[in-house]
Amino acid sequence: MAGMDADELLDIVDEHDRVTGQARRGELMARRWRHRSVSVRVRDAEGRIFVHRRTPEKLVFPSMYDVMVGGVVAAGETYDEAALREAEEELGVRGLPMPRPRLKFLYESPEHIWFLQVYDVACTLPVRPQVAEVAWWDFLPEDELERRLPGWEVVPDGLEGHRRLRQWHRDHAER
């Protein structure tokens, strides 16, 4: 549940993703300081994608749908450590394989700015999503997910990560 804590200590990073300081999450968000975050696309044994709706209590993007799991990278934590921790926390599992890093980009909106490292992971374990963070969830085939997306209010950085990850897979499948 660390991802909901305004007092959580995060690294502040420069435009090259180098640590320049630290701040509490609440202050960092209020001042729109650049930091680090992770998004992990989770597929089950059948290749379906884990989707969920965030709880209304979430600090960022409450009650929105998401096609990824993830969150902020804590101070001193690596992207890889955060990806595994966040995926296991949100899915309610232990023993998940290490998520595979795919791409990183700077997510920027009028309210937010962070580097987002995007991962893939396969989860064959029975999931028990964290009720404090996940209000509804399902595994959906990719074509069904794509049909539903236009009608959902989707977390914008997760949606952008999803789109970029789909393109990354198309680009790498052609090689």
C-alpha positions in Angstrom: 0.0 0.0 0.0 3.0 2.2 -0.1 1.8 3.7 -3.4 -1.0 5.5 -1.7 1.2 7.2 0.9 1.7 11.0 0.5 4.6 10.7 3.0 6.4 8.1 0.9 10.0 9.3 0.1 10.8 9.5 -3.7 13.8 10.4 -5.7 13.6 13.6 -7.7 15.3 13.2 -11.1 16.6 15.6 -13.8 15.8 15.5 -17.5 18.4 12.7 -18.0 16.8 10.5 -15.2 19.6 11.2 -12.8 18.7 11.6 -9.1 19.1 15.2 -7.9 17.3 15.0 -4.5 14.4 13.5 -2.6 11.0 14.6 -1.4 7.9 13.3 0.1 5.3 12.1 -2.5 2.7 14.7 -1.5 5.1 17.6 -1.9 6.7 16.2 -5.1 3.3 15.9 -6.7 2.1 19.3 -5.5 5.3 20.9 -7.0 5.2 18.8 -10.1 8.8 17.6 -9.7 10.0 14.9 -12.0 10.4 11.4 -10.5 10.2 7.7 -11.5 7.4 5.3 -12.0 6.8 1.8 -13.4 4.0 0.2 -15.4 3.7 -3.6 -15.9 1.5 -5.2 -18.4 0.4 -8.5 -16.9 -0.8 -11.5 -19.1 -2.2 -14.7 -17.8 -1.4 -18.2 -19.1 -4.0 -17.7 -21.9 -2.4 -14.4 -23.0 -5.2 -12.3 -21.7 -4.3 -8.8 -20.2 -5.0 -7.9 -16.6 -7.2 -4.8 -16.4 -8.7 -3.1 -13.4 -10.4 0.0 -12.0 -8.6 1.9 -9.3 -10.3 2.6 -6.0 -11.6 6.1 -5.3 -9.0 6.5 -2.5 -6.0 6.4 -4.9 -3.9 9.6 -4.6 -3.5 9.8 -8.4 -6.1 8.9 -11.1 -8.8 7.7 -8.6 -11.6 5.4 -9.9 -10.1 5.2 -13.4 -9.5 2.0 -15.4 -6.0 0.8 -16.0 -4.4 -1.7 -18.4 -1.2 -1.9 -16.4 -0.2 -2.3 -12.7 2.5 -0.2 -11.2 3.3 2.9 -9.3 6.1 5.1 -8.1 9.7 4.0 -7.6 10.6 4.6 -4.0 13.8 6.6 -3.0 16.8 4.4 -3.6 14.8 1.7 -5.3 15.6 0.5 -8.9 13.0 0.4 -11.6 13.3 -3.4 -11.7 12.7 -3.7 -7.9 9.7 -1.4 -8.1 8.2 -3.2 -11.0 8.3 -6.6 -9.2 7.1 -5.1 -5.9 4.3 -3.1 -7.5 3.1 -6.1 -9.6 3.1 -8.5 -6.7 1.4 -5.9 -4.4 -1.4 -5.1 -6.8 -2.0 -8.6 -8.0 -1.8 -10.0 -4.5 0.8 -12.7 -5.4 4.3 -13.7 -4.3 6.8 -15.5 -6.5 6.0 -13.6 -9.7 8.8 -13.9 -12.4 10.9 -10.8 -12.8 9.0 -8.4 -15.2 10.9 -7.8 -18.5 11.8 -4.1 -19.2 10.6 -3.0 -22.6 10.8 0.8 -23.0 11.0 4.0 -21.0 9.6 7.4 -21.8 8.9 10.7 -20.1 5.2 11.1 -19.3 4.2 14.7 -19.0 0.8 16.4 -18.5 -0.1 19.8 -17.0 -0.4 18.1 -13.5 2.3 15.4 -13.6 5.8 14.6 -14.9 7.7 11.3 -14.5 9.8 8.8 -16.3 7.8 5.7 -16.9 9.6 2.3 -17.3 7.3 -0.2 -19.0 7.5 -3.9 -18.4 5.8 -7.2 -19.5 5.2 -10.1 -17.1 3.3 -13.4 -17.3 1.4 -14.4 -14.2 0.2 -18.0 -13.9 -0.5 -17.6 -10.2 -4.1 -17.1 -8.9 -4.4 -13.3 -8.3 -6.0 -11.7 -5.3 -5.8 -8.0 -6.1 -5.3 -5.6 -3.2 -8.8 -4.3 -2.3 -7.3 -1.0 -1.1 -6.1 -0.3 -4.7 -8.2 -2.4 -7.0 -12.0 -1.9 -7.1 -12.7 -4.3 -10.1 -10.5 -6.5 -12.2 -10.5 -9.1 -15.0 -8.3 -10.7 -17.6 -9.4 -9.7 -21.1 -8.3 -10.9 -24.5 -6.5 -8.1 -26.3 -9.1 -7.6 -29.0 -11.9 -7.3 -26.3 -9.7 -4.8 -24.4 -9.2 -2.7 -27.5 -13.0 -2.7 -28.1 -13.7 -1.5 -24.5 -11.0 1.2 -24.2 -12.9 4.0 -26.0 -15.7 3.8 -23.5 -13.5 3.8 -20.4 -11.9 6.6 -18.6 -8.3 5.1 -18.6 -5.3 6.2 -16.6 -3.4 8.3 -19.2 0.1 7.1 -18.5 -1.0 3.5 -18.4 -2.8 3.9 -21.7 0.2 5.6 -23.3 2.4 2.8 -22.0 0.0 0.2 -23.4 0.0 1.9 -26.8 3.8 2.2 -26.9 4.2 -1.4 -25.7 1.9 -2.7 -28.5 4.1 -0.8 -31.0 7.3 -2.1 -29.4 6.1 -5.7 -29.8 5.1 -5.0 -33.4 8.5 -3.5 -34.1 10.4 -6.4 -32.5 8.2 -9.1 -34.1 9.3 -7.9 -37.5 13.0 -8.3 -36.9 
